[in-house]
Amino acid sequence: MTGLSNGHVGKRKAGDITFDEVDGFSAAQLFGQGVCYTYDDVIFHPGHIDFPATDVDLTTKLTRNISIRTPIVSSPMDTVTESDMAIAMASVGGAGFLHYNMTQDEQVAHLKAVKAHRLGYVTRPEVRGPDATLAECDALATSRGFTSVVVTDTGIIGGKLLGLVSSRDGDLVMDRSTKLKDVMTKAADLVTGKASDAIEKLEDALLASKKGKLPVVNDKGELVGLMTRASVKTKKLLPPPGAPSLDKKGRLLCGAAIGTRPADKDRAKALVAEGLDMVILDSSQGDSVYQIEMIKWLKDNLPELDVIGGNVVTQVQAKRLLEAGADGLRVGMGSGSICTTQEVCAVGRGQATAVYKCANLASQFGVPIIADGGIQNSGHITKALTLGASVAMCGSMFAGTTEAPGEYFYDNGVRVKKYRGMGSLDAMAKGSDTRYLSESGHLKVAQGVSGTVKDKGPVMKMVPYLTHGVKQGFQDMGAKSMEHATELRNEGSMRMETRTGAAQKEGGVHDMHSYKKVAW
């Protein structure tokens, strides 16, 4: 970088050895040059290690009043976060934000499902009636990945447990119109658990049975949930995630997105009535009179609700929302993998620069920021957090997971799910155009694309590995916690540099004829 001084204080001599006492640049020096950087542009220097990675504490502030143990949350996109994703994210110590590209009643129903969830087993397994067929099970296996179906007399959870159909019960039955009641393992032959039992007792019962599933019933024999061997293995064998994110009543933490239209005030009231913990005002450009007025209204009328404003990328934008009373800020504009705002509208900012600049201002208000967009791996999360973000928000990372909305399908032999930007035309057609300050009846200009992503498996498996990757990054930098990383950055002892294109290539996999890249 021509003309960029690293604050060099001269060479230091120890005996006959001369070395640079100060190497690289501080964050203030690097981001004060009028050039915006992405995460890949920046690389951190290693620090001194005197602690194991497992000792790194990633506890952080999600909003002014809410803390979580895992600094990762899922984005309020209609192909990323509904109740299944929100449950999974809160269960591993993060949080999910329900999208609002649906009716108010639908969004409230998803919130109710999150708040009603009991940690330890699936409270909404796939359930069918006794007259359902094996063909329906085949469809579930293809679209949702479920290979077992619980059978109740009503065909829904809460009905009397009749039996269980696993892949082994019907895999050799040629007639796929065969009814489940004719192939299921009957309730009398199943090992079941009681809803009143502790989770640990249910886990022990499942493991002792050497079965893959343990239906959980109440005293009336009615289905309450389903514990799976896979979920127990995830809990016991994978790197431990953060403690579950819970509200004051011991229920899972949950956020939701709303807009800034008058109808969104009623939506906010309905969500708060069901226990909503925090709300995001969902806008690609948050520095508007509409958002400022909505923040003030929410703080005046629903003071118990933490409000996250955004999106912003400059300190001028951030200052207006912070002065209006925002309890958190969402930072990022045009950096998402499916976003085309920067090329269509010519506005935005490199995400690393946006995070650093906005965090510097927000910290003076005691307000955390959420780095939203541009996250592709655990290294990007580490960079976002060390540059000042309290939390990383992921969209594309979690699209295609088991918990993401939508059904799996095959595209040229690859199992995929749909993923789209909220600024894509098909998302706008469903209602997300309010996020882009569009008016009904006017021409709509796409600020995002729609496509597919590969099947990534369950979030419950992915997040623990992402978190451990971040902890290893903090260890390499010599940071023991989020607070420690902030201290190192502010005092200038956390050093960094920009990377040339060749340096970025060198930092990735290269000179291989073929290889298999497996992240977890």
N, C-alpha and C positions, 0 to 999 in steps of 0.2 A: 504494500500500500504506500504509494508515493506521498511523502510529506507527513506521514503519521508518526509522531514521536511516542515512544513507549515509556517516557518518564525515566529514562536510564540515569542512574546516579553514579555511573562509572564502574570500572572493574574493581573486583575485590581480590586481594592477594593473600594467600595462606601459604607461607613458606615459598616454595618455588612454583606454586600452582596459582594461576590467574583464572577467574571464572566470573560470569555475569551474575551479580547479586540480584538484579531485577531483570526478568526475562518476560517476553510477551507484553500484553497490555491489560490494564484494568478494564472493567466493564465501562466505566465512565469515559475512558480514552477511546475505546473501540467504537462505542455507539455515539460519539460526539462529533463525527466527521461528515455528517450530511449524506451518508450512504446507508440504505436500508439493507438488512441482512436476513436471510432465512436461517433455519436451524442448521442446514447442511453447510452454510458458509462459515460457521463458527466452530472452533474446536477448543476444548479446555485443556490446560496443562495439568498433569497429575500433581497431587499434593502429598503430604506425608501421612502414612498409614500407621496408626497405633491402636486399632480396634477392628473387630471382625465386621463383615457386612451385615450380619444378623443383628448387630447392636444399633444399626442406623434406625432412627425414629422418624417416620414420615408423617406423623400426626400433623394436621394442618387445619387452617380455617377455610371453610367453604364459603361462609358469609361472615358478616360481622359477629353473629351470635351462634353460629353452628360450626362445630369441629367434626372432622372425620379422620379415620386412621389410615386410609388409603387415598392418596391425592389424585384419584382418577374418577371421572364421572362420564356418563353417556349423554350424547347430544339429543336435544328434543327434535328429532327428525322422524318422519313417518315410516321410514324403513329401518329405524334404529331402536327407538325407545317407546315401548308400551309397558304394560304391567310386568310381563315376564322379564324384560330387561331390567326394569327398576328393582324388582325383587332380587335378581342376581347381583346387581351392582351393590345394593345396600348390604347384601349377605356377606360380601367379601370386603366390606369396610369403605366402599365408595358411595355413590348415589346415582340415581337415574332421574332424568327430567322428561316427563311425559310430553309428547308433542301435542300441538293443539289443532292439527289438521283433521279434526273430527268434531262431532257435535259436543256440546257441553255435557249432555247426559253420558255419552260414551267416555269422555275424559274422566268424569266423576266415577264411573264404574271401574275404570282401570285403577284409579286411586284407591277405591274401596278394596280392590283385590290385593293391592300392595299392603295396605294396613291390616288386612285380615290374615295375611300369610303368617304361618308359624314356621320358624326356623327349624330345619332338620329334615323336612320331607316335603314332597310335592303336594301342594294343596289343590292343584287343579290338573290332575292326571287326565289322560284320555279315557273317557268312559263311554260305553255304549250299552244298549239294551240287549236282552237275550236273543232277539230276532235279527239283530244286525248280522252282516255276513263277513266272511273272510276277505271278500273283495274290498270291503271298507277298510279292513286292517291293512291290506296291501297298499291302498291309497295313502293311508296315514304314514306308513313306513317310507314311502317315496317323498311325500310332501313335507312331513314334519320330523321324520327320523325316529318315530316311535315304533318299537317292535313289540310292545305289550299293551294290552287294552284291558281295563277293569270292567267287569260286567255287573250292572246293578239292575234292580227291577224297573227303575224309572229311566235308565239310560243316562242319568246325570249324577254328579256327585251329591251326596246327601241321601241317595236311594239305598235300599237294603242290598248289601253285598251278596252277589250270587256266585261269582267266580272270577277267574283271571285267564286270559288267553295270551300266551307268549308265542314267540316265533316257532318254538318246538311243538306247540300244540297243533299247528295247522300247516307246517311246512311241506308235509307229504300228502296233503289232501288235494287231489286234482280238481275237484269241484269247488270252485271259489265262491259259489253261491251258498255253500254250507253255512248254516246259522251258528253263531257263537255258542249257543246253549248246547250244541251237539259236540263241541270239541273242547270246551273250556274245562279247566281244573276247578272243580266245584269248591265253594266256600268251606265246606266241612273238611276238605283235604288240604286247605291252605294254612300256612302259619301266618297269623295276623297279630297286630299290635293294638293296644288300647290307646285312645287319644289322651287319656289321663296320665299315661306313663311318661316318665322323663325321656328326653331324646336319647340319652346314653343307654337306657334300658331297651329302647326300640332298636338301637344299633346293635346291641349285643344279641338280641333275639334274631335279627336278620343274619348276622354273621354265623350264629350257632346253627341256623337252619340250612346253611349252605345254599340258599336260594338267591335269586337275583332281585326279587321284589318282596316287599312286606306291606300288604294293605293295612291301613290304620282305620279302625272303626270305633264308634262310640258304644255306649252301653246297650243301645238298641240294635247293634249290628249294622248301623248305617255307615257308609263310606265317608271318611273324613279326609283321607289323603293317602299317599303312596310313598313309602321309603324305598329307594333303590340302592343296590350294591354299588353302582357307579358313583353315586353322590357320597357314600360313605368312604369309598376309596379316595375320591377327590379331597375330602376333608382330612383323611389320615395320612395320605402319602405325598401330596403335593406341598410345595413350600407354603408355610402358613400365611394367609392373607391378614389384613388388619381385622380387628374386632368388628363385628357387624355394626352398621350405622343405625342407631335406634333413636326414636323420639322420647319425650319425657314420660310417655306411657308404656315404653318398652316395645313399641311397634317399629317396623322398618321405616327409616327415613325416606321421604319421597318429595321430589320437586315436580313442577309442571311449568309449561310455557303458556303464556297468554299474549294477546295483542294489545293494542292501545285504543281500540274502538270502544264506544259506549257500552256495547253488549259484553265486552270483556270484564266490566266491573261486576256484572251479575255472575259471570263465570268464576271470577276470583272469589266471590262470596260463597258460591256453592262448593268450591274446592276447599276453602278454609273450614267450612262446616263439617267436612269429612276428614279433617286432620292434616291438610297440606302444610308442609314445613317451610318451603321457600318457593318463590315464583320467579321465573325469568320473563322479562319483557322481550319478546322475540322479534328482533328487527335486524336487518343486515346493516343498517345505518342508524345507530341509536341516538345520535345528537339531533333530536327533533323536539319541537315544542310539544308534540303529542306524547312523547315518552316522558318528558319532564313533568307534564301535567298528570300523567298516570302515576308516576312515582309518588308525587305529592299526595294524590288522592288515596293511594294504597296506604301510605304511612299515616294519613289522618284517619282513615276509616277502618283499616285492618292492621293496627299497630303491632300485633303479635306475629305478623307475617314478614319474613325477611325478603327483600326485593333486590333482584339482580338486574342491573341495567346493561345496555349495550345493543349492538356491538360497537366498540370504539377502537381506534388505533392511535390516536394522538392525545396528548395531555390536555389540549384545549377542549376536545370532545369530552374527555373523562371528567374534567373539572365541573362542567355544567351538571352532569348526572350525579356526581358526588355531592355537590352543593344542594341538589334537589332532595337528597336523603337516601340515595342508593346504598344498600348494605353489601353489595358486591358488584363487580364489573366483569363483563364478558368481552375479551379482547381478541380481535381478529376480523379481517375483512378481505375476502377474496383468496384466502390461503388454503381453503379446503380442496380435497382432491376432485370434488364434483362441482366446484364453484368457478364461474367464469366472470365474476364481477370486475376483476381488474382489467381483463381484456375487453369486456363489453362497455364498461362505464369509465374506465381509465382512473379509477380511484382505489385506494387500498394502501397496503404497506407490507414490507417484509415482516414476517411474523416474529422473528427473534427481536428485531428492533422495536416493534409495537409492544411486545410484552415488557421489555426492559423500560421503555419510556413511560408506559402507563402505570407500571408497578411502582416506579419512583414517586409518582404523584399520589397514587392511591394509598401508599404506605403512610403518607403524611395525614391522611384522614382516618387511618386505622381500618382501612377497608381492603380485603383481599381481592385478587383478580383471578379470573379463569382464562387460561390460554386455550382459545377455541380455534381449531383449524391447523392443518399442516402437520399433524402428528401421525407418523408412520411407524414408529418403533419405540422401544424403551429408551433409546438414546435421545430421541426428540423430547420425550417426557422429562428426562433428566435435565436437558438443556433449558426447557421451559421453566422448570422449578428453580433452577439455579440462577436464572436471569430475573426472577422476581415473581413468577406466577405461584399462587398457592395451590392451584389445582389445574390439571390438564383435562380438557374436554375432548372426547374422541367420538367421531362419527364413523368414518370408513374403517377404523380399526375394529369396530364391533358389528359393522354390517356383515351379513352372511353368517353370523353366529347362530347357534341353536335358539337363543332367546330373542333374536331380532324378529320383528314382525314379518309376515309373509311366509310363503311356502317355498320349499326347495323345488327346483326343476332342473332338467338336464339340458345343457347347451353344448352341442358337439361332444357329448360324452362326459362333460364336466358338471358336477353337481354345484349349482349356484343359487343365489337369491338375488332379488332385485334390490338395487340401491340407487337412490336418486337425490339430487340436491333439492332443497326446498325452493330454489329459484328456477327449477326446470319447469317446462311448460305443463307437463302432466301433473306435477305437484301443485302448480298454480291453479290448474283447472279444478282441483279438489278444494281449493280455498286458501292456499298459503300465500297468495299474492298480496295479502295485507301485510305480510312481513316485509315486503319490498315497497311499501307505501303506494301500491298500485290502486287505481280506482276502477270499480266495476264498469264495464261498457267501453273502456279505453283499450287501445292496443297493448298487448303484453309483450315485453321483451325478456327473453330467457336470460337468467343470470346463473344458470346451472345446467347440468346434464343429467341424463338418466341412463343407467346401464345395469350391469350385473357384477357380483363379486363371488369368489369361490367360497364354498363351505369351509368355515373356520372352526367348527366344533363349539363347545360350550364356553361361555364367558367365565363360568366357575373354574374352568381349567386355565384359561388364558391369563386372567388378571393376576393370580399369584406369581406367575412367571414374569409378567411385566413389572410387578412390584419388586421382585427380587433383582431384576435387571437394573432398576433405578437405584436400589440400595447398593449394588455393586458399583454403579457410577459415582454415587456419593462417597463411597469408601475410597475409590481411586482419587477423588478430588480432595480427600481429607476432611469431608464434612460429615459430622455425626448426626445432624438433624436438619430440619428445614430452617430453624433459627440460626444454627451454626453456619449454614450455607449463606444466609443473608448477611451475617457478620463478616464472613470472608469476602463476599462480594463488595460490601460497603466500605471495608477498610482497604480494599485494593489488593489483598494478598491472593485472591482467586484470579489467576492469570489466564488469558485466552488469546487466540489469534484467529485471523481469517484464513481460509484455505483456498488455494487455487483449484481450478478444475482438475488438474493433474493430481493434486494432493487428495482431493475427494475420491478420485478413482483409486488411488493407492490405498486409501482407508477402507475400501470395500473389497469384496472378493475379486481377485484378478489372476490371470495366467493359469486358469484351470480349463482343461478340455471339457469337463462336465463336472457338476457337483449338485448335491441336494441340499438346499437351504431349509433347515428345520429350526424354527425359533423356539419351540417348546414341545 
